[in-house]
Amino acid sequence: MQPQLLLQQNTFKFVIDQEWFFMKYLFILLLAVVFSFPALSQSEVKIGNQVWMSKNLDVSTFRNGDPIPQAKTNEEWKKAGENKQPAWCYYENDPANGAKYGKLYNWYAVNDSRGLAPIGYHIPSDAEWTKLTDFLGGNSVAGAKMKSKTGWTKGGNGTNSSGFSGLPGGYRYTNGSFDAIGNYGDWWSSTEYDTSNAWDRYLDYNYGDVNRYYYDDKTNGFSVRCIKD
């Protein structure tokens, strides 16, 4: 073989090897970039720089595996509140409501040291709720963006442009009675106001705002929405 031809073949092989190495390097780099950003699960939504669950919480055990007591009767619900013990229920004690709206929890379940939220999440503080509504334009307009497109009575549906998918799951009073499914959705914060009350947020079928309250009794039963750590 002529030396010049051999040199050309070696040069060609060197160029091909370089191109192959470069392509492999780009592929590996692309994989590294893709996997450095954790993907959102189907039950999550990113709003601003917060990642929220897109459904209400529906767990019956704490993070450590301990069961959360279910309060079916009015007496069981009242007793849990009087003893400042955690409790959950379905609206009207109907599991079909739980499948759609999640469970209702008293604030003692929210604040229990065993952890109500699954691993990787926590119950949003009052400040984190405010950060959410501020990003959506403030309390006066955020509600319409947070309400689901269906499920609200009397034409009270929202646009759900935020992806929050807020549903009107109603609530349970201190005395154990239920109210307002289809009309109101109420969510706890982890922030207490005083020894008897805690901050929460609620959406109303009749308005497009978000209501921030501090005087809701910790013994009430509200929905819970988690935010990513």
MARGU-197897 format. One record per atom (N, C-alpha, C): x, z, y; residue in three letters. Coordinates in steps of 0.05 Angstrom, whole numbers, plus 5000, padded with zeros to 4 digits. Example, Ala and Ser with C-alpha at 12.3 -4.5 7.8 and 13.67 -1.06 7.14 Angstrom:
REM MARGU-197897
526451564886ala/524651564910ala/526451564934ala/525751424955ser/527351434979ser/525851575001ser/
This chain:
REM MARGU-197897
501750004976met/500050005000met/501850005025met/501049845044gln/502549825069gln/502450085084gln/504650175096pro/504650425111pro/502650435133pro/502250205147gln/500350195169gln/497450235159gln/496850115136leu/494150145124leu/493650435115leu/495750555103leu/495550835094leu/495051015118leu/496450955140leu/496151125164leu/493251105175leu/492150855174gln/489450815184gln/487450965167gln/487850955140gln/485951095122gln/486151405127gln/488551505129asn/488851795134asn/487551885160asn/487951705181thr/486851765207thr/483851775205thr/482651575191phe/479751555188phe/478651805174phe/480051885152lys/479252125137lys/479452375154lys/481452395171phe/481752625189phe/479452645209phe/478752405219val/476552405239val/473952485225val/473352385201ile/470952455187ile/470852755181ile/473152865172asp/473253145166asp/472753315191asp/473853225213gln/473353375238gln/470353365246gln/469153135244glu/466353115251glu/464653285233glu/465253295207trp/463753455188trp/464053755194trp/466453835200phe/466954115208phe/465454185233phe/465454005252phe/464054055278phe/461054075273phe/459953905256met/457053915250met/456254175236met/457954265217lys/457454515203lys/457554745223lys/459554735241tyr/459854955261tyr/457354965279tyr/456354735288leu/453954725305leu/451454835290leu/451254775264phe/448954865248phe/449055165245phe/451455275240ile/451655565237ile/451155705263ile/452055585285leu/451555705312leu/448655695318leu/447255485311leu/444355465316leu/442855675300leu/443655715275leu/442355925259leu/442756205271leu/445156245281ala/445756505293ala/444056555318ala/443656345334val/441956375358val/439056425351val/438056275331val/435256305323val/434656585312val/436456685295phe/435956945282phe/436657185300phe/437857125323ser/438457345341ser/436057425357ser/433957255356phe/431457325370phe/429257375349phe/428457625346pro/426457695325pro/423857555331pro/422657435311ala/420157295315ala/417857495316ala/415857425332leu/413457585334leu/411857555308leu/410757775298ser/408957745275ser/406257655285ser/404457585266gln/401857485274gln/400157705287gln/400957955283ser/399458175295ser/400658285321ser/402458125333glu/403758205357glu/403257995379glu/403458085404val/403357905427val/405258005448val/406757825460lys/408657895481lys/407257855508lys/407158065524ile/405958055550ile/408058155570ile/409057985587gly/411358055603gly/413758105585gly/415058335588asn/417258395570asn/416458615550asn/413858655547gln/412858845527gln/411758695503gln/412058815480val/410858695456val/408758895445val/406258815445trp/403958975437trp/402858885410trp/401759065395met/400058985373met/397658845384met/396758635371ser/394458485380ser/391858575367ser/391958795352lys/389658915339lys/389759215343lys/387359345341asn/387259635343asn/388459755317asn/389459995320leu/390660125298leu/388560195277leu/389360175251asp/387460225229asp/388960365206asp/390360585212val/391760725192val/390360995186val/390761085161ser/389561345154ser/391761545145ser/394261475149thr/396461655143thr/398461655167thr/399761875170phe/401961885190phe/404361735180phe/406261695198arg/408661545191arg/410161655167arg/409961925164asn/411462045142asn/409862045116asn/407461925116gly/405861905092gly/403662115089gly/403662325106asp/401562525105asp/398862405113asp/396762485099pro/394162375106pro/393062485133pro/391762315148ile/390362405172ile/387462475163ile/386562715169pro/383862785160pro/381662595172pro/379862505155gln/377562355164gln/375262535169gln/374062515192ala/371862675200ala/369262505199ala/367662555179lys/365162395176lys/362862515190lys/362462775187thr/360162905199thr/360862995228thr/358763045243asn/359063155270asn/360563415269asn/359863585250glu/361163845248glu/364163825242glu/364863635225glu/367763595219glu/369263505244glu/367963325259trp/369263225283trp/369563445304trp/367463595308lys/367563815328lys/369664025319lys/369664095294lys/371564295284lys/374464205288lys/375063955283ala/377763855287ala/378563885316ala/376763815335gly/377363845363gly/377764135371gly/375964305362glu/376164585369glu/378864715359glu/379764615336asn/382264725325asn/384764565333asn/384264365350lys/386364195360lys/387964065337lys/386363955318gln/387463825295gln/386863525295gln/388663365284pro/388163075284pro/385862995267pro/384462775275ala/382262675259ala/381862385266ala/380662235247trp/379961955252trp/377161915240trp/375961685249cys/373361615238cys/372861315242cys/370961205227tyr/369860945234tyr/367560985253tyr/367060795271tyr/364760805287tyr/362260815270tyr/360561015274glu/358161075258glu/358861105228glu/361361175223asn/362361225196asn/361960975178asn/361960745190asp/361560495175asp/364160345173asp/365260315148pro/367760165145pro/367759885155pro/365359755157ala/365259485168ala/366059485197ala/365459695211asn/366359715239asn/369359755240asn/370459895221gly/373359935220gly/374859675215gly/373659495198ala/374959245193ala/375159075218ala/373159105236lys/373158945260lys/374559075284lys/374059335287tyr/374959475311tyr/377359665306tyr/378059715281gly/379959925276gly/378660195275gly/380260405273lys/379260675272lys/379260795300lys/377661015302leu/377661175326leu/379161435320leu/380861525338tyr/382561765334tyr/382161955357tyr/382262215351asn/382462405374asn/385362415383asn/385762535407trp/388462535418trp/390462705403trp/389462885387tyr/391263055371tyr/392562895349tyr/391262685340ala/392562495321ala/394662335336ala/393962255360val/395862095377val/398462255382val/398162505387asn/400462675395asn/401762815372asn/400962775348asp/402062915325asp/404962835321asp/406663035316ser/409562985313ser/410262825288ser/408462795269arg/408962635245arg/408862335251arg/407762265274gly/407761985283gly/405361835274gly/403661755293leu/401261595286leu/401961305284leu/403761205301ala/404460925301ala/406360865278ala/406160625267pro/408060535246pro/410860525256pro/412760525237ile/415660505244ile/416060255261ile/417560295283gly/418160075301gly/416260055325gly/414260225325tyr/412260225346tyr/411860515356tyr/410460535379his/409660795389his/407060765405his/405760985410ile/403360985427ile/404160955456ile/403060765470pro/403960715498pro/403360955516pro/405261005534ser/404861215554ser/403061105576ser/402261285594asp/400661195617asp/402260995634asp/404861045637ala/406560855652ala/406760585639ala/406860575612glu/406960315598glu/404360165601glu/402160305601trp/399560165606trp/399560055634trp/400560205653thr/400660115681thr/402459865684thr/404659865669lys/406459635670lys/404959385659lys/403359425639leu/401859195628leu/399859085648leu/398259265660thr/396259165679thr/397459065704thr/399759175713asp/401159065736asp/402058775731asp/403058725707phe/403958455701phe/401658265701phe/399258355693leu/396958185692leu/395458165719leu/396658275740gly/395558245767gly/394258485778gly/394358715764gly/393158955774gly/390559025760gly/389759275763asn/387359375749asn/384859215756asn/384659105780ser/382158975788ser/381658705774ser/383758585763val/383358325750val/384358315721val/385858515713ala/387158515687ala/385158525664ala/382858655669gly/380958695647gly/379958445635gly/379258245652ala/378257995641ala/380357855624ala/382857885632lys/385057755617lys/385557905591lys/384758155589met/385258305564met/382958305545met/380558255555lys/378158255537lys/378158005520lys/377158045495ser/376857815477ser/374757615487ser/374857375476lys/373057165485lys/370257195474lys/370057355453thr/367457405440thr/367057695434thr/364657775428gly/364158045419gly/363058245439gly/363158175465trp/362158345486trp/359258285493trp/357658485497thr/354858445502thr/354358335530thr/351958215534lys/350858135560lys/352857965576lys/354157775562gly/355957585576gly/358457715586gly/359257945574gly/361558085584gly/364158005572gly/364257775559asn/366757685547asn/368957625568asn/371457645559gly/373657575577gly/374857315570gly/377157255583thr/378557005577thr/380757045556thr/381557295552asn/383757365534asn/386257195539asn/386757125564ser/389056965571ser/391657115566ser/391557385564ser/393857545558ser/394557545529ser/392557495512gly/392957525483gly/392557805473gly/391757985490phe/391358265482phe/389058295462phe/386958135466ser/384658135447ser/383258395446ser/382558505469gly/381258765471gly/378258745462gly/377558905443leu/374858905432leu/373259155440leu/370659135443pro/368959365451pro/368359545427pro/370259705419gly/369859865395gly/368360125399gly/367460185424gly/365960425429gly/367660675427gly/366360905425tyr/367861155424tyr/366161375411tyr/367461605406arg/366061835395arg/366462065413arg/364162195420tyr/364262425438tyr/365262675423tyr/365862875439thr/366763135429thr/364763255409thr/362163215413asn/360163325395asn/359763165369asn/361162935367gly/360962775343gly/359162535345gly/357662505366ser/355862275369ser/357462035378ser/356461795371phe/357761545377phe/356361395400phe/357761225414asp/356561085436asp/358160835443asp/356760635453ala/357860415469ala/359260195454ala/358960165427ile/360159945414ile/358859685425ile/360459485429gly/359659245442gly/359759245472gly/359859485483asn/359759515513asn/362459595524asn/363859775510tyr/366259895521tyr/368459905499tyr/370959865508gly/373259915492gly/375060115506gly/375860325492asp/377360545504asp/379760595487asp/382160615500trp/384660645486trp/386260885498trp/387261055480trp/388861285488trp/391561195498trp/392661355516ser/395561355522ser/396761605509ser/399361615508ser/400761855496ser/401162075517ser/400262015542thr/400762195564thr/398462385569thr/398962645568glu/396762835573glu/396562885603glu/394162955612tyr/393763025640tyr/393963325643tyr/392663475626asp/392863765625asp/392263855597asp/391864105593thr/391564215566thr/389064105552thr/387164005567ser/384663915555ser/384263615556ser/385663475573asn/385163195578asn/387663025577asn/387262765572ala/389462575570ala/388762315584ala/390762165592trp/390361905605trp/389461695584trp/387761515593asp/386961295576asp/386261055593asp/385660835580arg/384660585593arg/382160495580arg/380260395596tyr/377960275583tyr/376960025597tyr/375859855580leu/374659595589leu/371659615587leu/370359485606asp/367459505609asp/366259225607asp/364059195592tyr/362758925589tyr/361958815616tyr/361358985635asn/360058905660asn/362058835682asn/364658885677tyr/366658845698tyr/369258715687tyr/370858605705gly/373258485696gly/375758645702gly/375358905708asp/377659075715asp/378459245691asp/380559395695val/381459595676val/381159865689val/379960055675asn/379460315686asn/381560515675asn/382760665692arg/384760865685arg/383561135690arg/383461295668tyr/382161565670tyr/384061785661tyr/383762015673tyr/385362245665tyr/383762475654tyr/381162465658tyr/379462695651tyr/377962655624tyr/378962485607asp/377762445581asp/378762665562asp/376862805550asp/377563035533asp/379062935508asp/381063085501lys/382763015478lys/381263015452lys/378863135452thr/377263145427thr/375562905424thr/375462715443asn/374062465441asn/375462285420asn/373962095410gly/375061895392gly/375261625405gly/377761525409phe/378161265422phe/379861085403phe/379860835410ser/381660645396ser/384560705404ser/386360595388val/389260625393val/390560355390val/392160285409arg/393660035408arg/396660105411arg/398360005394cys/401160075394cys/402859865408cys/405159955418ile/407059795431ile/409759815417ile/411259605417lys/413759595402lys/415959765416lys/417559905400asp/419760065411asp/421759895426asp/
